[in-house]
């Protein structure tokens, strides 16, 4: 029985085959984008990307959409999806996230950058390894290697039965299944054969795999021990090594490999340029450095390419140099290299990070005018922007537009919608509805999705539902993040439940999840406002151990709690602690103290801190100050009027509130008259 899998594919077929894998024991054939396969026992687990479906193929058509993304391969299988394909058959949505060459920011994982294997290449046209015959047998052994045994030790029966090409294919198959140790020991076995089966192509496959597996030490040793022949002094081998070291954060070692390229007079290519610019960006080098490196590569004869310019634009965008990035894009297009969605996504994301949504919308319109089809990442970038602005109605329109052009919304898309609704007090029901829609469509929620839902419950005052959502995500096997815990803490802070705050905090500690500054402030405020000052002090102590020292905001919250609790006598001590930590009080600090003393009728101290506030220049804005001054003016009328005028005069001058006096028109005579000594004349000489 033959089954057909309709696929929306981009790029060469070998790219699709590499990441899709094959039905078990069955090869792939490509015929105008249709994948044909005979029934098997389910998908192989390949590339860390496709998990087993857990059922045999049935006599039906599956429609599979692959969404390019930016982290390593994962798959979301939604066999219970309720909607149907265009032909009425059941619809299975599969989301595959690839590891990009350029990543790091929140949206890099959505920008659709090419996978490093695609860029590096293996110099093997139409490479499509199949797990058949001997290769299938060895692959099966590699999957089931027992502890304290290596794959190399089990290869005895296969000596002389496979050649160089088969070794490369087998490395590729094991790489697809994330059998990193199997790849390493098989490669070592290849080197022990006579003659050696190690080839440059084998290195190009293995090195990125070792890097993604965090085996930088092994990678460095293998590169160091490569045969010193012209065959292995190949730019593709060097690129693979640099890429692998970049994946595991060994940037200094990657630079040493690049130095070896120059020492051995190997001509770098555009992939070398692209990877090195990415390494420079990740290691903290600025855009000026990356631009100078790019120019140096141009002088070496490396031509502009989409990949290298994309990496350069990313470097500029990360520093907020959006106009410069646009200039580079224009220059690239002048050289005949057309921009793609990746370039536009990168620049749009930079504008969004600067809260310039209108400019990002302009780029979105421009790419559509040029006939560049937006990707899911494009829409997710815009949705995130409107989520921050709490404009869910625009996100709803973007979701509809995505579906109209054949793109499948992801968990990130719906998370933006949930967040946009959830941060508005009266829209908690809409946030819950968006979450339910996502699950009904078969889209598996992520930790971020649940965090947005818990935040919605928190804002709406539904702290019990927030805790139920927290428990549900754990039942589903989704690990809560620090942001999830912080949202849950905020729900019980708003509810005024210090016992639950303590319970959740202890759970965080037991799970070894370190809080952030927001977590710190949430706990502190929650305990302090309920009069749990000892616990509040404990929070300051515990977070100080992980390097989160108190800030002015920390002390403002403590002061507010003591003031609300009728303990203004504690405030001067807190002010001394701030001074010891070199923290300067701000207008909120002083206003809190003034209100605290005014509330208990201690106007002498209220006036004292009022003067201190004015002298320090930390005066609140005029509107906020009206209420405070109205309270003080009543009492000030009974005190020294001169003192009152002096204080308010300083205050008004600092706030720009002094009224200019109306000046009368001076007589021109007096304006120009010079002072002269007064001459007294006598009437006796006849003068006046």
C-alpha positions as MATLAB code, in Angstrom:
seq = 'XXXXXXXXXXXXXXXXXXXXXXXXXXXXXXXXXXXXXXXXXXXXXXXXXXXXXXXXXXXXXXXXXXXXXXXXXXXXXXXXXXXXXXXXXXXXXXXXXXXXXXXXXXXXXXXXXXXXXXXXXXXXXXXXXXXXXXXXXXXXXXXXXXXXXXXXXXXXXXXXXXXXXXXXXXXXXXXXXXXXXXXXXXXXXXXXXXXXXXXXXXXXXXXXXXXXXXXXXXXXXXXXXXXXXXXXXXXXXXXXXXXXXXXXXXXXXXXXXXXXXXXXXXXXXXXXXXXXXXXXXXXXXXXXXXXXXXXXXXXXXXXXXXXXXXXXXXXXXXXXXXXXXXXXXXXXXXXXXXXXXXXXXXXXXXXXXXXXXXXXXXXXXXXXXXXXXXXXXXXXXXXXXXXXXXXXXXXXXXXXXXXXXXXXXXXXXXXXXXXXXXXXXXXXXXXXXXXXXXXXXXXXXXXXXXXXXXXXXXXXXXXXXXXXXXXXXXXXXXXXXXXXXXXXXXXXXXXXXXXXXXXXXXXXXXXXXXXXXXXXXXXXXXXXXXXXXXXXXXXXXXXXXXXXXXXXXXXXXXXXXXXXXXXXXXXXXXXXXXXXXXXXXXXXXXXXXXXXXXXXXXXXXXXXXXXXXXXXXXXXXXXXXXXXXXXXXXXXXXXXXXXXXXXXXXXXXXXXXXXXXXXXXXXXXXXXXXXXXXXXXXXXXXXX';
ca = [
       0.000    0.000    0.000;
       1.396    3.396   -0.983;
       0.708    6.505    1.051;
       1.240   10.113    0.070;
       2.501   12.902    2.296;
       1.825   16.383    0.997;
       4.652   18.681    2.011;
       5.251   22.431    1.812;
       8.970   22.345    1.168;
      11.642   24.960    0.647;
      15.161   24.379   -0.563;
      16.591   21.230   -2.071;
      15.063   17.820   -1.501;
      18.142   16.585    0.352;
      17.491   19.207    3.034;
      13.979   17.922    3.525;
      15.093   14.306    3.617;
      17.841   15.103    6.107;
      15.456   16.531    8.623;
      12.325   14.549    7.917;
      13.848   11.099    8.095;
      12.096    8.112    6.615;
       9.375    5.699    7.570;
      10.996    2.738    9.238;
      12.800    0.522    6.764;
      11.484    2.486    3.784;
      13.276    4.811    1.395;
      12.043    8.165    0.191;
      11.171    9.267   -3.290;
      10.429   12.801   -4.378;
       7.956   13.500   -7.130;
       6.940   17.153   -7.430;
       6.885   17.664   -3.699;
       4.960   14.462   -2.944;
       6.579   11.987   -0.580;
       5.637    8.372   -1.236;
       6.244    5.605    1.270;
       5.014    2.107    1.930;
       3.481    1.247    5.322;
       5.942    0.771    8.128;
       6.067    0.812   11.894;
       6.094    4.572   12.238;
       8.687    7.285   11.781;
      12.263    6.693   12.739;
      13.597    9.067   15.381;
      15.886   11.256   13.271;
      17.939   14.382   13.822;
      16.475   14.814   17.275;
      13.542   15.974   15.249;
      10.819   13.440   14.571;
       9.565   11.311   17.416;
       7.795    8.032   16.769;
       4.142    8.489   16.022;
       3.439    5.273   17.880;
       1.140    3.739   15.307;
       1.430    2.076   11.942;
       0.511    3.987    8.829;
      -3.150    3.715    8.042;
      -4.873    3.953    4.689;
      -5.274    7.684    4.666;
      -3.418   10.794    3.571;
      -1.437   12.883    5.987;
      -0.801   16.534    5.373;
       2.406   17.584    7.069;
       3.508   21.183    7.363;
       7.106   21.819    8.287;
       7.682   25.161    9.984;
      11.279   26.307    9.894;
      12.487   27.666   13.171;
      15.713   28.248   14.987;
      16.613   25.727   17.629;
      17.510   22.098   17.366;
      15.101   19.665   15.833;
      11.988   18.988   17.792;
       8.654   17.705   16.610;
       5.138   18.424   17.684;
       2.825   15.607   16.654;
      -0.827   16.408   16.989;
      -2.729   13.370   15.837;
      -5.863   14.466   17.700;
      -6.151   17.656   15.715;
      -9.775   18.456   15.075;
      -9.548   20.361   11.806;
      -9.178   18.764    8.395;
      -6.878   19.108    5.431;
      -8.010   20.805    2.271;
      -8.988   17.478    0.766;
     -10.984   16.425    3.831;
      -8.354   14.054    5.192;
      -7.070   14.138    8.755;
      -4.472   16.811    9.386;
      -1.295   16.195   11.320;
       0.764   19.274   12.158;
       4.474   18.801   12.577;
       6.690   21.632   13.743;
      10.381   21.124   13.152;
      12.840   23.569   14.678;
      16.269   23.567   13.117;
      19.524   24.714   14.634;
      20.483   27.941   12.821;
      23.820   29.392   12.074;
      22.719   32.729   13.459;
      20.812   32.718   16.722;
      20.752   33.889   20.322;
      17.954   36.392   20.732;
      14.386   35.500   21.495;
      13.391   35.715   17.848;
      16.483   34.173   16.311;
      14.831   30.845   16.869;
      12.006   32.003   14.630;
      13.926   33.840   11.928;
      14.383   30.808    9.741;
      18.143   30.957    9.345;
      19.609   28.086    7.359;
      20.879   25.115    9.232;
      24.632   24.887    9.520;
      24.701   21.598    7.665;
      23.014   23.307    4.722;
      25.628   26.042    4.708;
      28.633   23.841    5.271;
      27.669   21.249    2.704;
      29.268   17.869    2.427;
      30.286   18.048   -1.234;
      27.944   15.157   -1.897;
      25.364   15.962   -4.583;
      21.830   14.798   -3.759;
      23.041   13.236   -0.518;
      20.229   11.131    0.853;
      21.529    8.284    3.026;
      19.235    5.297    3.516;
      19.272    2.866    6.404;
      19.341   -0.258    4.254;
      21.415   -3.431    4.238;
      24.666   -3.263    6.164;
      24.084    0.381    7.111;
      20.732   -0.525    8.607;
      22.307   -3.307   10.644;
      25.070   -1.088   12.032;
      22.604    1.705   12.760;
      20.450   -0.723   14.724;
      23.529   -1.807   16.714;
      24.345    1.840   17.399;
      20.864    2.419   18.792;
      21.187   -0.450   21.248;
      24.779   -0.203   22.487;
      24.958   -1.312   26.118;
      26.790    0.474   28.917;
      30.577    0.108   29.087;
      30.626   -0.955   25.430;
      31.420    1.241   22.424;
      30.189    0.924   18.872;
      33.787    0.526   17.676;
      34.152   -2.641   19.742;
      31.115   -4.153   17.995;
      32.299   -3.420   14.442;
      34.469   -6.527   14.038;
      32.069   -8.433   11.748;
      31.839   -5.443    9.406;
      35.537   -4.877    8.683;
      36.057   -4.743    4.953;
      32.321   -4.674    4.221;
      31.864   -0.897    4.017;
      33.831    1.803    2.221;
      34.359    5.527    2.556;
      30.995    6.530    1.072;
      29.080    4.117    3.289;
      30.917    5.469    6.345;
      29.850    9.023    5.499;
      26.265    7.867    4.994;
      26.255    6.005    8.307;
      27.641    9.036   10.150;
      24.827   11.092    8.646;
      22.195    8.572    9.714;
      23.522    8.418   13.281;
      23.740   12.216   13.374;
      20.066   12.393   12.452;
      19.257   10.293   15.506;
      21.574   12.259   17.818;
      23.797    9.229   18.412;
      26.726   11.500   19.202;
      28.846    8.939   21.045;
      28.102    6.384   18.347;
      29.358    8.856   15.718;
      32.539    9.520   17.691;
      33.469    5.868   18.280;
      32.545    4.892   14.728;
      34.804    7.673   13.429;
      37.648    6.359   15.589;
      37.025    2.873   14.200;
      37.228    4.324   10.679;
      40.701    5.676   11.472;
      41.930    2.255   12.645;
      41.131    0.549    9.344;
      43.745   -0.146    6.701;
      43.617    1.977    4.696;
      41.930    4.636    6.821;
      38.305    5.330    5.950;
      38.430    8.908    7.258;
      37.715   11.450    4.526;
      37.130   15.217    4.467;
      33.428   14.527    3.870;
      33.282   12.396    7.029;
      34.851   15.243    9.013;
      32.338   17.701    7.595;
      29.508   15.506    8.893;
      31.011   14.677   12.299;
      32.424   17.983   13.537;
      29.111   19.924   13.773;
      27.516   16.899   15.459;
      30.204   16.861   18.161;
      29.790   20.590   18.670;
      26.036   20.343   19.137;
      26.632   17.502   21.571;
      28.897   19.711   23.685;
      31.997   17.611   22.956;
      34.368   20.471   22.213;
      37.405   18.735   23.739;
      36.998   15.686   21.506;
      36.515   17.951   18.490;
      39.718   19.887   19.197;
      41.699   16.636   19.551;
      40.324   15.229   16.285;
      41.140   18.424   14.379;
      44.646   18.439   15.853;
      45.218   14.832   14.742;
      43.912   15.165   11.188;
      46.330   13.947    8.491;
      48.657   16.739    7.391;
      47.787   16.375    3.734;
      46.431   18.750    1.150;
      43.212   16.730    0.981;
      42.325   17.623    4.568;
      43.419   21.241    4.276;
      40.026   21.938    2.773;
      37.854   24.937    3.586;
      34.800   22.719    4.121;
      36.621   20.748    6.828;
      37.743   23.955    8.517;
      34.243   25.408    8.289;
      32.771   22.285    9.894;
      35.276   22.471   12.757;
      34.644   26.187   13.331;
      30.901   25.588   13.248;
      31.109   22.768   15.798;
      33.247   24.803   18.172;
      30.856   27.731   17.803;
      27.918   25.498   18.774;
      29.520   24.582   22.098;
      30.767   28.099   22.846;
      34.471   27.416   22.223;
      35.035   30.718   20.452;
      38.768   30.997   21.209;
      39.375   27.548   19.741;
      37.278   28.491   16.716;
      39.565   31.495   16.145;
      42.571   29.165   16.275;
      41.033   27.108   13.478;
      40.524   30.289   11.471;
      44.169   31.220   12.093;
      45.106   27.794   10.711;
      43.162   28.655    7.546;
      45.340   31.722    7.036;
      48.560   29.931    8.046;
      47.937   27.096    5.560;
      46.941   29.543    2.801;
      43.487   28.020    2.462;
      41.066   30.269    0.613;
      38.079   31.051    2.899;
      34.604   31.212    1.423;
      31.371   33.010    2.230;
      30.433   30.310    4.759;
      33.688   30.936    6.634;
      32.854   34.643    6.669;
      29.317   34.009    7.867;
      30.304   31.685   10.710;
      33.143   33.920   11.919;
      30.894   37.013   11.979;
      28.400   35.030   14.055;
      31.180   33.976   16.442;
      32.302   37.583   16.769;
      28.751   38.639   17.607;
      28.248   35.873   20.150;
      31.573   36.581   21.838;
      30.711   40.247   22.367;
      32.556   41.931   19.513;
      30.855   45.062   18.244;
      29.423   45.841   14.829;
      32.486   47.878   13.851;
      34.689   44.809   14.347;
      32.398   42.595   12.301;
      32.280   45.181    9.507;
      36.080   45.400    9.404;
      36.324   41.602    9.299;
      33.765   41.490    6.488;
      35.802   44.014    4.495;
      38.990   42.015    5.122;
      37.279   38.901    3.757;
      36.206   40.891    0.685;
      39.831   41.868    0.082;
      40.728   38.180    0.255;
      38.369   37.534   -2.632;
      35.323   36.357   -0.683;
      32.297   37.698   -2.490;
      29.128   38.979   -0.871;
      26.527   36.273   -0.263;
      23.117   36.166    1.316;
      24.406   34.117    4.274;
      27.382   36.330    5.114;
      25.430   39.581    4.718;
      22.588   38.156    6.831;
      25.081   37.473    9.623;
      26.483   40.999    9.257;
      23.031   42.590    9.367;
      22.240   40.565   12.476;
      25.371   41.930   14.150;
      24.305   45.517   13.429;
      20.704   44.914   14.501;
      21.797   43.464   17.838;
      23.405   46.818   18.640;
      20.332   48.735   17.531;
      22.058   50.061   14.391;
      18.963   49.665   12.266;
      19.664   52.403    9.708;
      23.134   51.001    9.068;
      21.621   47.529    8.641;
      19.213   48.924    6.050;
      22.135   50.541    4.184;
      23.929   47.171    4.078;
      20.752   45.537    2.778;
      20.463   48.144    0.005;
      24.112   47.634   -0.978;
      23.564   43.878   -1.081;
      20.619   44.269   -3.431;
      22.649   46.612   -5.646;
      25.087   43.732   -6.095;
      22.254   41.569   -7.396;
      21.641   39.587   -4.198;
      17.957   39.655   -3.341;
      16.853   39.890    0.263;
      14.802   37.071    1.683;
      12.373   36.809    4.578;
      15.256   36.106    6.970;
      16.860   39.491    6.326;
      13.559   41.305    6.730;
      12.731   39.356    9.891;
      16.052   40.350   11.447;
      15.618   44.059   10.737;
      11.944   44.036   11.723;
      12.836   42.409   15.025;
      15.390   45.148   15.705;
      12.759   47.831   15.138;
      10.318   45.984   17.401;
      12.934   45.822   20.163;
      13.228   49.613   19.858;
       9.433   49.928   20.082;
       9.253   51.261   16.526;
       6.338   49.139   15.429;
       5.283   51.444   12.593;
       8.694   51.091   10.938;
       8.476   47.307   11.280;
       5.038   47.402    9.650;
       6.555   49.410    6.801;
       9.176   46.710    6.214;
       6.434   44.073    6.351;
       4.530   45.896    3.599;
       7.732   46.334    1.581;
       8.597   42.637    1.601;
       5.087   41.785    0.410;
       5.376   44.374   -2.404;
       8.602   42.683   -3.505;
       6.872   39.330   -3.636;
       8.753   37.913   -0.637;
       6.397   35.594    1.201;
       6.354   36.251    4.951;
       7.220   33.297    7.170;
       5.664   32.246   10.442;
       8.552   34.061   12.123;
       7.555   37.300   10.384;
       4.067   37.149   11.817;
       5.300   36.065   15.243;
       7.593   39.101   15.406;
       4.673   41.435   14.701;
       2.393   39.566   17.090;
       4.924   39.939   19.883;
       5.034   43.679   19.246;
       1.275   44.057   19.470;
       1.206   41.775   22.493;
       3.470   44.247   24.298;
       1.100   47.022   23.284;
      -1.852   44.950   24.526;
      -3.652   45.084   21.161;
      -5.142   41.592   20.781;
      -7.513   42.631   18.005;
      -4.549   43.214   15.668;
      -3.047   39.849   16.621;
      -6.362   38.177   15.743;
      -6.172   39.755   12.266;
      -2.570   38.587   11.824;
      -3.555   35.028   12.806;
      -6.303   35.048   10.205;
      -3.912   36.420    7.565;
      -1.391   33.665    8.388;
      -3.963   30.961    7.833;
      -5.149   32.551    4.588;
      -1.662   32.243    3.038;
      -1.171   28.666    4.235;
       0.949   29.251    7.338;
       0.181   27.371   10.531;
       0.185   29.443   13.736;
       2.521   28.073   16.370;
       2.446   28.059   20.158;
       4.389   31.328   20.031;
       1.622   32.927   17.946;
      -1.071   32.019   20.439;
       1.143   32.886   23.408;
       1.311   36.458   22.092;
      -2.486   36.520   21.870;
      -2.941   35.081   25.376;
      -0.515   37.633   26.787;
      -2.199   40.551   24.998;
      -5.562   39.621   26.494;
      -4.214   38.487   29.850;
      -2.448   41.695   30.822;
      -5.753   43.584   30.729;
      -7.814   43.316   33.876;
     -11.203   42.675   32.263;
     -10.049   40.305   29.535;
      -9.019   37.228   31.510;
     -11.855   35.220   29.914;
     -10.574   36.070   26.439;
      -7.071   34.911   27.391;
      -8.467   31.587   28.627;
     -10.471   31.273   25.419;
      -7.320   31.840   23.312;
      -5.507   29.145   25.287;
      -8.385   26.717   24.721;
      -8.411   27.498   20.982;
      -4.715   26.700   20.791;
      -5.172   23.308   22.464;
      -8.218   22.524   20.352;
      -6.138   23.082   17.206;
      -3.679   20.494   18.480;
      -0.914   22.992   19.225;
       0.960   21.887   22.308;
       1.385   24.715   24.836;
       4.900   25.648   25.861;
       6.193   26.932   29.171;
       5.718   30.468   27.811;
       2.080   29.708   26.933;
       1.312   28.566   30.466;
       3.197   31.532   31.898;
       0.996   33.904   29.876;
      -2.122   32.052   31.076;
      -1.028   32.184   34.730;
      -0.286   35.884   34.335;
      -3.813   36.386   32.946;
      -5.289   34.618   35.975;
      -3.099   36.760   38.235;
      -4.212   40.074   36.737;
      -7.854   38.988   36.897;
      -7.529   38.012   40.566;
      -8.044   34.269   39.957;
      -5.139   32.970   42.018;
      -6.673   29.522   42.567;
      -7.044   28.986   38.808;
      -3.461   30.125   38.380;
      -2.276   27.341   40.676;
      -4.423   24.768   38.845;
      -2.833   25.845   35.546;
       0.596   25.473   37.162;
      -0.242   21.920   38.234;
      -1.643   21.076   34.793;
       1.550   22.068   33.006;
       3.551   19.804   35.308;
       1.164   16.907   34.612;
       1.739   17.502   30.884;
       5.487   17.225   31.424;
       6.213   20.906   30.772;
       8.871   22.228   33.112;
       7.977   25.610   34.646;
      10.487   28.367   33.993;
      11.537   31.110   36.371;
       9.051   33.375   34.598;
       6.278   30.842   35.316;
       7.125   30.798   39.014;
       7.287   34.598   39.078;
       3.821   34.886   37.486;
       2.449   32.408   40.029;
       4.041   34.316   42.908;
       2.479   37.509   41.595;
      -0.964   35.872   41.662;
      -0.667   35.090   45.371;
       0.995   38.436   46.103;
      -2.101   40.136   44.716;
      -4.275   37.752   46.740;
      -2.356   38.608   49.937;
      -1.484   34.984   50.744;
       2.016   34.898   52.316;
       1.749   31.177   53.142;
       1.411   30.261   49.468;
       4.213   32.684   48.614;
       6.477   30.810   51.014;
       5.350   27.434   49.629;
       6.068   28.429   46.019;
       9.400   29.983   46.964;
      10.498   26.789   48.736;
       9.435   24.808   45.663;
      11.643   27.036   43.506;
      14.584   26.435   45.827;
      14.022   22.649   45.807;
      13.889   22.695   41.982;
      17.122   24.759   41.956;
      15.540   27.597   40.018;
      17.206   30.922   40.705;
      14.900   33.892   40.773;
      15.326   37.101   38.829;
      15.082   40.692   40.003;
      11.336   40.586   39.263;
      10.970   37.421   41.396;
      12.880   39.165   44.180;
      10.642   42.235   44.151;
       7.448   40.163   43.917;
       8.341   38.097   46.996;
       9.520   41.117   48.949;
       6.401   43.132   48.235;
       4.132   40.170   48.961;
       5.633   39.511   52.386;
       6.122   43.142   53.376;
       2.574   44.251   52.604;
       1.208   41.506   54.844;
       3.387   42.620   57.741;
       5.754   39.649   57.367;
       8.864   41.777   57.823;
      11.108   38.911   58.941;
      10.319   36.945   55.780;
      10.864   40.094   53.728;
      14.328   40.502   55.263;
      15.018   36.818   54.554;
      14.217   37.433   50.896;
      16.795   40.243   50.769;
      19.383   37.991   52.410;
      18.754   34.960   50.167;
      18.759   36.910   46.944;
      21.914   38.717   48.034;
      23.631   35.322   48.044;
      23.032   34.969   44.300;
      24.242   38.476   43.548;
      20.926   40.348   43.533;
      21.631   43.214   45.887;
      18.870   45.528   47.159;
      18.024   48.552   45.038;
      16.226   51.825   45.741;
      13.000   50.091   44.684;
      13.648   47.382   47.290;
      13.837   49.916   50.087;
      10.874   51.871   48.736;
       8.751   48.726   49.014;
       9.986   48.063   52.542;
       9.291   51.644   53.583;
       5.834   51.499   52.085;
       5.110   48.290   53.991;
       6.308   49.722   57.321;
       4.347   52.926   56.700;
       1.157   51.017   55.889;
       1.720   48.930   59.004;
       1.909   52.028   61.198;
       5.635   51.690   61.957;
       7.205   54.922   60.644;
       9.888   54.707   63.336;
      11.630   52.073   61.180;
      12.038   54.416   58.226;
      15.143   56.402   59.337;
      16.987   53.123   59.889;
      16.132   52.029   56.350;
      17.390   55.381   55.080;
      20.706   54.767   56.863;
      20.951   51.308   55.266;
      20.454   52.890   51.866;
      23.255   55.354   52.565;
      25.555   52.502   53.628;
      24.876   50.764   50.308;
      25.442   54.032   48.381;
      21.805   54.109   47.280;
      20.401   57.593   46.753;
      16.784   58.093   47.844;
      14.447   59.154   45.061;
      11.196   61.122   45.077;
       9.214   57.980   45.943;
      11.435   57.345   48.976;
      10.877   60.833   50.344;
       7.169   60.936   49.470;
       6.621   57.635   51.270;
       8.331   58.974   54.396;
       6.433   62.262   54.321;
       3.085   60.510   53.978;
       4.015   58.046   56.724;
       4.765   60.805   59.240;
       1.820   62.955   58.150;
      -0.468   59.967   58.707;
       0.604   59.729   62.376;
       0.538   63.558   62.816;
       4.298   63.826   63.169;
       4.500   66.976   61.048;
       7.908   68.045   62.304;
       9.497   64.966   60.706;
       7.275   65.322   57.640;
       8.584   68.885   57.127;
      12.152   67.756   57.775;
      12.078   65.114   55.015;
      10.203   67.551   52.814;
      13.165   69.914   53.073;
      15.590   67.032   52.420;
      13.636   66.095   49.337;
      13.744   69.625   47.975;
      17.447   70.037   48.704;
      18.305   66.764   46.959;
      16.408   67.789   43.838;
      14.306   64.616   43.898;
      10.979   66.395   43.605;
       8.077   64.444   42.093;
       6.278   65.711   39.037;
       3.884   68.618   39.650;
       0.738   66.550   39.323;
       1.900   63.930   41.829;
       3.058   66.614   44.212;
      -0.232   68.515   44.406;
      -1.763   66.143   46.916;
       1.338   66.068   49.108;
       1.684   69.847   49.171;
      -2.011   70.271   49.941;
      -1.480   68.274   53.122;
       1.650   70.176   54.098;
       0.281   73.635   53.288;
      -2.387   73.340   55.977;
       0.180   72.628   58.638;
       2.746   75.002   57.166;
       0.401   77.948   57.740;
       0.881   77.527   61.464;
       4.679   77.470   61.228;
       7.203   80.150   60.428;
       5.959   81.926   57.319;
       9.460   82.837   56.252;
      10.492   79.187   56.428;
       7.454   78.199   54.424;
       8.186   80.749   51.684;
      11.798   79.675   51.477;
      10.989   75.989   51.105;
       8.221   76.523   48.577;
      10.402   78.985   46.677;
      13.143   76.381   46.286;
      10.550   73.804   45.376;
       8.851   75.978   42.763;
      12.133   76.999   41.164;
      13.249   73.356   40.864;
       9.915   72.403   39.334;
       9.814   75.398   37.003;
       6.734   76.755   38.730;
       7.967   80.280   39.575;
       5.812   82.999   38.112;
       7.734   85.724   36.412;
       7.062   89.168   37.861;
       5.531   91.716   35.554;
       8.130   94.344   34.895;
       7.042   97.924   34.339;
       8.295   99.880   31.378;
      11.415  101.747   32.299;
      11.934  105.319   31.325;
      14.581  105.487   28.622;
      16.220  108.361   30.440;
      16.727  106.386   33.613;
      17.762  103.291   31.589;
      20.692  105.141   29.992;
      21.521  107.508   32.772;
      24.920  107.092   34.343;
      25.379  107.530   38.001;
      27.078  110.811   38.797;
      28.078  112.339   42.072;
      25.488  114.705   43.423;
      26.686  118.353   43.151;
      25.434  120.795   45.724;
      25.440  124.299   44.375;
      24.947  127.557   46.189;
      22.431  130.208   45.306;
      25.056  132.761   45.937;
      26.804  132.222   42.585;
      23.539  132.321   40.726;
      23.336  128.612   39.830;
      20.634  126.153   40.742;
];
